[in-house]
């Protein structure tokens, strides 16, 4: 699943991700689980700091903040 | 007879084709990704479920043109507040088994954490069998291997009546629907869980059904490899008789039913249950041809010296003739028989651990 960078508007991490998923609906299930929480082995950072709320994604973001989604490695 | 075999492994999906009597790998897809379920239909479609460590369960389909496309996956509904004490997650863990539903475009997906999903459009969209998921008894389902997620390991469709369904659950016995999934009830009687307290040994919902297999031509005949032994039912899973003749041991995961002969089935026994290795380090297949009264222990072509291959629930398959069989192991072994199990050959490959083998219908 290709996931290029995007510039979107949103007041929270959840809003911003939702804006990305609107244009790329297939991406949602890769990042969030069925209940909308961040998948266990996916990490979300804002300006280099991990988000606090991985369940409801309520961490606030500003116009110039960068949200970074990465896979937290595990297994073998 | 089938000439095409799909092998889902911890590191990708391998497709084998029989050419001039030799089985060869002709295609590899999803290399590096764990494959948890595979289905191939008679029209040339193939479905592969992936269990991605980071990104969850995914489903892909290869259509008749040979093009792979990502499909929708089953999704659990929003978890209501009153379900706050539900012991099971309301989020897809993995697709554990895929079956054709007998009607155009219909598929069934058995999943962890125990949801059964139906598609009526070849997997483009899915709906949860709400009746099964919302049953109060579902909260008594125990997780696989002591984990938090139960799993539907088997979905048996009556070929004559596709609304008649049986599902096997790890760990919750055998459930039946006669109305295409609108209502369900627990049906299994006659199994026993020998590790439970005496009062609970025969409780149907506590039975650790590792895998069910149904005779396609005689759908009332169902075989079960259970944690505590082998069982056979002659009434589509309602009552069970233990098959005590199984050799060399009664523990195992996989079972394949002969598609035509109701008296023939195959098992791959192992030492139960803390060790989970073949007896004496010898890989064998146990075959009965008399309804479980006696067994042949088949070993021609199988490793008989320091072999520790275990075969998971979906790692053994028979084709529609019952002549061709295949099984794959946790050590990456893959063996194919063309004579009902009398002898076996190993394709030239050293595979990742095998989760599922599946013949494509000829």
Contacts between the chains, C-beta under 8 A, distances in Angstrom:
chain1	res1	chain2	res2	distance
A	1	B	55	7.4
A	1	B	70	7.8
A	26	B	70	6.6
A	29	B	55	7.6
A	29	B	56	6.2
A	29	B	58	7.7
A	29	B	73	6.3
A	29	B	75	7.6
A	30	B	55	4.2
A	30	B	56	7.0
A	31	B	55	7.6
A	33	B	56	6.6
A	33	B	91	4.2
A	33	B	92	7.7
A	34	B	75	5.0
A	34	B	76	4.4
A	34	B	90	6.3
A	34	B	91	3.9
A	34	B	92	5.7
A	35	B	76	7.6
A	35	B	78	6.7
A	35	B	79	5.7
A	35	B	90	6.0
A	35	B	91	5.6
A	37	B	91	7.9
A	39	B	54	6.7
A	39	B	55	6.6
A	39	B	56	5.8
A	41	B	53	5.8
A	41	B	54	4.4
A	42	B	54	5.8
A	42	B	55	7.1
A	71	B	54	4.0
A	71	B	55	7.3
A	72	B	54	7.0
A	73	B	54	8.0
A	74	B	53	6.0
A	74	B	54	7.8
A	75	B	53	4.9
